[in-house]
Amino acid sequence: MTDPENIKGNIDGNVHDTLEIVRTQFPQKRVLVIGDQMLDRYLWGKVSRISPEAPVPVLVEESGAQSAGGAANVALNIRGLGLDVAMVGIVGDDDAGRALLDILASSAVDTSGVLTLDQRPTVTKTRVITGHQHVLRIDAEDTEALDEENTGQLCRLVGEVLSQTEDAAVDAVLLSDYRKGLLGDALCRTAGRLARERGIPVLVDPKGTNWGRYRGAAVITPNLNELELVTGTSRKDEGALIAAGRKLCKSLDIDSMVLTRGADGMTLITRDETLHSPAIAREVFDVTGAGDTVIATLAASIAAGLDWPAALPLANAAAGIVVGKVGAVPVEREELLRAIHPKSRDPMETVYSIGELQAVVEGWRERGERVVFTNGCFDILHAGHITYLQWAAQEGDRLIVALNTDSSVRRLKGEDRPVIAEQDRACIVAALGSVDAVVLFDQDTPIDVISALCPDVLVKGGDYSKDRIVGAAEVESWGGRVVVTSLVEGRSTSAVIEKISG
């Protein structure tokens, strides 16, 4: 047994095996999420003065958005990782509830187990934000425990989902408790019993001090505050806290505990060992939803048969991705694959049509990311191209490269060009670490692409004045910037072709 005061520093799994399981096994698994669903609303604006009526900032609203929160965000994270998801929970008979169900349905989450109740509102959190700074949060909720009738109906729905077989068979059950009145003793105990009878692991994101309702769970994932509260042991004595967590798990017949520790990563506590996985360092914009992502990734990992040395670093990597975004934004499987092994990305997966890329750009903007655009033929990629694209990428958060198609290149460069066909050029450019998306255009100029995507920054290389850059006026008209970078001297496709021709 490992001494709980001597926590291991890192966990090394077989990266290639993990990648293969994430790619091939995640899409074959199904998870049942039972928990408190919420609608997260966001209002963004600028603050430039203090109200004359009271010493509070005046925010001029510029935009708004809404997304799934709580257990609903857990479900979307699991869907983002490629698994099927069934949801059991409640919403109110109100606009917020309908909006939440629409969000879940748009991601193909099975909401047939969600009850609509007219006597209580959908739990809603409205966050007011300026830049990356939260100014205010407004909550609408009813946290009274559900009555016996509604609890009984939810228990029946859980039984129906767990009784499904073949393609609809459940591989893991996840209880996402936000103390909003849904996960009372009866529902938790019923879900746990039905799952254990079928050999299905139960994972719990706990709240409060009544952990008896989670008895028999496979995994429980408290944070330091929650474990300190339920055990009465101070976090200042880490060894004692871990020992208390282990003792509590034994008394409740809980197999494992994953203690989430924020910037310090997470610690696995079992009856036989203590393992630690450090967090992946990256810039933090918003920790909202990070806990949802952790337990969603652990549920996906357990459902797919991953062991702890692989599952914990995977969950840490997923958390590292979402804290770099604004709001509760689900993690995507491809993001996770790139995070644990950057070379795992298939370049062609980031080559989009205009319509596809518009949807991707909309998602970037919802996370507050600045979109950079540049274009060119990029025929026979050379050091000048690489340097130029690296410069362009530094102007924002996401870089889009628009490539001329073969027919467009021939009209611009002559019948002997391009040397490299358009699909190969797209694949090569997309493989660059500085590039987030590639789109092909068949016109002589990229003006239609620019107008469709509305980038925040337009980058062009060479000695151009703004009045000669296609799209400059349009980008500046919606408040964007135009940047002209110098070219790398002595590097050009024509020079490369001339040298090859001898």
C-alpha positions, 0 to 999 in steps of 0.5 A, spaced: 500 500 500 502 506 498 503 511 504 497 517 503 502 522 505 507 520 499 503 521 493 506 519 486 508 525 482 505 523 475 502 517 472 504 514 465 499 510 461 500 507 454 499 513 450 498 509 444 493 505 447 489 510 450 488 514 443 486 508 440 480 507 446 478 514 445 478 513 438 474 507 437 471 505 444 468 511 446 463 512 440 461 505 442 459 506 449 453 509 452 452 513 459 446 515 463 446 522 466 442 523 472 442 530 475 440 537 476 440 540 469 441 548 468 440 553 463 446 558 463 445 565 460 451 570 459 450 577 457 457 580 455 458 588 455 463 594 456 463 597 462 466 605 462 462 608 468 459 608 474 452 609 475 450 615 478 444 612 482 449 607 486 456 605 486 455 600 481 458 599 474 454 600 468 454 595 463 452 596 456 450 590 453 453 587 447 451 580 446 448 574 449 448 567 449 445 561 453 448 554 454 447 547 458 449 547 465 450 542 471 448 535 469 446 538 462 453 540 461 456 533 463 451 530 458 454 535 453 461 533 455 460 526 454 457 527 447 462 531 445 467 525 447 463 521 442 459 517 447 451 516 447 448 519 452 441 518 456 438 524 461 434 523 467 432 529 470 427 535 470 426 542 467 420 547 468 414 548 464 418 555 461 422 558 456 428 556 460 426 549 460 424 549 452 431 552 451 435 547 455 431 541 451 432 544 445 440 545 446 440 537 449 436 535 443 441 539 438 447 534 440 442 528 440 442 527 448 436 522 449 431 526 453 426 522 454 427 521 461 426 528 463 420 530 466 417 537 465 414 540 471 409 546 472 410 547 479 417 549 479 422 553 474 428 551 470 434 552 474 437 558 471 444 562 472 445 568 468 452 571 468 454 578 466 461 579 464 465 584 461 471 582 457 473 576 461 471 579 468 464 576 471 460 582 474 454 579 477 450 572 477 443 572 477 440 565 479 433 563 478 431 556 482 427 552 487 431 547 491 426 544 495 426 536 495 422 533 489 415 530 492 414 522 492 410 522 486 415 525 481 421 521 485 417 515 484 416 517 476 424 518 475 425 512 479 421 508 474 424 512 468 431 510 471 429 503 471 427 503 464 433 506 461 437 501 465 433 495 462 435 497 455 439 492 451 443 491 445 445 498 442 441 502 447 445 498 453 448 503 458 455 502 460 456 507 466 451 511 470 453 518 473 450 522 478 451 529 478 448 532 484 448 540 485 443 540 491 437 543 487 432 538 490 433 532 484 437 527 487 434 525 494 435 519 498 430 515 494 432 516 487 440 515 489 439 509 492 434 506 487 439 508 481 445 505 485 441 498 486 439 498 479 445 499 476 449 494 481 444 489 479 446 489 472 454 490 473 454 497 471 459 502 475 456 508 478 460 515 478 458 521 483 459 528 483 457 529 490 454 535 494 452 536 501 454 531 507 449 526 506 454 521 502 450 515 505 445 516 499 451 514 494 453 508 498 456 502 493 458 507 488 464 505 484 467 512 484 466 519 487 469 525 485 469 531 491 473 537 491 478 539 497 472 543 500 467 537 499 471 532 502 474 537 508 466 538 510 464 531 510 470 528 514 471 534 518 478 534 517 482 540 515 486 540 508 492 543 511 494 535 514 493 532 507 495 525 509 490 525 514 485 528 509 486 522 504 486 517 510 479 520 512 477 519 505 479 512 504 476 511 511 469 514 509 469 510 502 470 503 506 464 505 510 460 506 505 462 501 500 465 506 495 470 503 491 474 509 489 475 516 490 478 521 485 479 528 489 479 534 485 484 539 487 484 545 482 491 547 479 494 541 483 491 536 479 487 530 482 488 524 487 486 517 486 484 514 493 483 506 493 483 501 498 490 499 496 493 505 493 494 513 492 495 516 485 496 523 483 495 526 477 498 533 476 494 538 472 496 540 465 499 548 466 495 553 461 492 559 461 485 559 465 480 564 463 474 561 466 473 555 471 466 554 470 464 547 468 471 544 469 468 539 474 463 537 469 468 535 464 472 531 469 467 527 471 464 526 464 471 524 462 472 519 467 465 516 466 467 515 458 474 512 460 470 507 465 465 505 460 470 504 455 475 500 460 480 504 461 484 503 467 486 509 472 493 510 470 490 512 463 483 515 466 486 520 470 491 524 466 485 524 460 481 527 465 486 532 467 487 534 460 480 535 458 479 540 464 485 543 462 482 545 455 475 547 458 478 552 463 482 556 457 475 557 454 469 562 457 463 559 460 461 552 461 463 549 454 463 542 453 470 538 451 470 535 444 474 528 443 478 531 437 481 537 442 482 531 447 486 527 442 490 533 440 491 535 448 494 528 450 498 527 443 498 533 438 501 528 433 494 524 433 490 530 429 488 528 422 489 534 418 483 533 413 478 534 419 480 541 420 479 542 412 472 545 412 466 548 407 464 555 408 458 552 411 461 548 416 466 553 418 461 558 419 458 554 425 465 553 427 467 560 427 460 561 431 463 557 437 469 560 437 466 567 438 461 564 443 468 563 447 470 570 446 476 567 441 478 572 436 478 570 429 484 571 424 484 570 417 489 570 411 489 567 404 493 564 398 495 559 394 501 556 398 503 552 393 510 548 395 510 550 402 516 553 404 520 557 410 517 563 408 510 560 408 511 557 415 514 564 418 508 568 415 503 563 418 506 563 425 506 571 425 499 571 423 497 566 428 499 571 433 494 576 431 489 572 435 486 566 438 484 562 431 487 562 424 483 561 418 487 560 412 483 560 405 486 556 399 485 558 392 483 552 388 487 549 383 482 552 377 483 559 381 491 558 381 491 557 374 487 563 372 492 567 377 499 563 376 498 560 369 497 553 366 503 550 369 501 552 376 499 549 381 505 544 382 501 541 388 494 539 388 488 543 392 487 537 397 494 536 398 495 543 399 489 543 404 492 537 408 499 540 408 497 547 411 492 544 416 497 540 419 501 546 421 500 547 428 499 555 427 493 553 423 486 552 426 482 551 419 482 551 412 477 553 407 478 552 399 475 558 395 474 557 387 474 565 386 479 570 384 479 573 390 477 571 397 472 576 398 466 571 399 469 567 404 471 574 408 464 576 408 461 569 410 466 569 416 467 576 418 474 575 421 476 579 427 483 580 424 485 580 416 492 579 415 496 580 408 503 579 407 507 584 402 508 591 401 500 592 400 497 599 402 490 597 405 486 600 399 489 594 395 488 588 400 481 585 398 476 585 404 480 590 408 474 595 408 469 590 409 473 587 416 474 594 418 467 596 417 465 591 422 470 593 427 476 588 425 483 590 424 487 589 418 495 587 419 500 587 413 506 583 415 513 583 411 515 577 407 521 573 408 526 575 403 529 570 399 523 565 400 518 564 394 514 558 391 517 561 384 524 561 386 523 554 389 520 551 382 526 555 378 531 551 382 528 544 381 527 546 374 535 547 374 
